[in-house]
Amino acid sequence: MKSIMILGTSSDAGKTTVVTGLCRLFANLGVKVTPFKSQNMSLNSFATLNGEEIARSTAVQAFAAKQEPSVYMNPILLKCKSDTESQVILLGKAVEDSAGKDYFFSSCWYERKLAAVQTSIQVLQSRFDLIIAEGAGSCAEPNFRANDLVNMGMAHLLDADVYLVVDIDKGGVFADILGTLRILELVSPEDKKLIKGIFINKFRGDREILQPAIDFIVEHTGIPIAGVIPYLPNLHLEEEDRIKTFSCCRPEIDIAVVYLPHISNASDFNPLTAEQNVRVRFVRTPDLLGSPDLIILPGTKNTTWDLDFLRRIGWQEAIETLVPTTPLMGICGGFEMLGKYLYDPHHKESHFSEISGFGFFDFTVKFQKTKKVAQVVYRATSGNLFAEIGDLSGYEIRCGEIEYGPNDTPLFTSDTGFDGVISKHPLVFGTFIHDIFKNPLFTRTLINHLREKKKLPPLKTPLIDIKDDFENQYDYLANILKENCSIANFTKQTT
């Protein structure tokens, strides 16, 4: 079956969303389908069952396709460490850091990337009936075309039918289409021949008003409009690499997440917003902190750099002022900041060889050359706030190894060791576990504790399984695409 590739005229056009919806659409028709994004640049990552690291958005697409996420679905992941340097992850393993100029233009890197991509294509083609691939950014970037392995270059490797996605909500969409096609013609004329249709995404209003412009585009390009996808304000999928905010009409519990410069896995907090009357704010500066009911230090790609940054702009003083009465939680890098010292002899995180932590706990952290990537299952230790929740699952992605101090009380335990630390008075706790809030009983226990502190009645509504909500969202999106995209006619030939 011929592969499909979804490319965009810009970033945030909706490529990830369209691929997700198509994966569920084909899966519902009984097709064994897989997502594929050869290269992603994102700080939101996911640990596969085999302990490999891929982009979280690809994992979401795999679940939409009713498949287990695999490293072959995203063989190259770039995790930015600065404006000019990224950690390069090939086939799920961090190999080295690279400057952008070397990574994108050196022949050595090109050969390494090509080998990873070709291996992945071979595996996916042997395991699946249909590959639905996603490009990155804009597909018409002439500076990248010669060594391209993610947009049109990848489309040729896959011999895929290409569909462009354009975001009409931003305005200027028709100039966007014509400009993209013109650049493709000028740089690599054979690229345009692969394009089979165009999706106009995020449309609001009367379709009839849009029709004259559609006719104009078809007349001047010869490429059909494959669909006009409506703006979907009620669609709640995880963002690829952006902070997604949710409104709350009557907030009773206010949670402040400290917005770190290199914040990672911000999707950790989405399940909190599903709880009744809970507001989650991403707070950039201490003066905007206010009086939240819980402060969370999130994960970060550069723990030591971000810790120094927090100190420089006054976050430590703001947090220390509130902690006697306000619970504080750290996740992964945010948890590492809560100890006494962080040591980085190999400079995995930043130029700091060592830096003092906030000192709420006695533990120290030493960053290793290799990264731990694993799905995990823990249970709470006895006597703490979460002691009755049973097992909870998630995943860890970290270089930091922790050495607990004599006064540190572990938060979770398993057959292989401890995770996290907790103190009762004041309530300060931390964990390495990402996706922890996807454990409904953990989340409800925390929210009800915060409600009790405010003398609010506990929530007694059924626990929210965020996985069920995602399943409903996948099916909703698939049905929207089926109703609004002519590409759905292609599905009839696949069954």
BELNOR-V786180 format. One record per helix or strand of 2 or more residues. SS is the DSSP state (hx for helix, st for strand). FROM is the first residue (numbers start at 1). TO is the last residue. If there is no record, write none. Layout:
ss:from:to
SS:FROM:TO
SS:FROM:TO
This chain:
ss:from:to
st:4:8
hx:15:28
st:33:36
st:39:41
st:45:47
st:53:55
hx:56:64
hx:71:73
st:76:80
st:85:90
st:93:99
hx:100:105
hx:107:127
st:130:134
hx:145:147
hx:152:158
st:161:167
hx:168:170
hx:173:187
hx:189:194
st:195:203
hx:207:221
st:225:230
st:253:258
st:263:264
hx:266:274
st:278:283
hx:286:288
st:294:297
st:299:300
hx:303:312
hx:315:323
st:327:331
hx:333:336
st:341:343
st:354:356
st:364:380
st:391:403
st:410:414
st:417:423
st:428:431
hx:436:438
hx:440:453
hx:466:484
hx:488:491
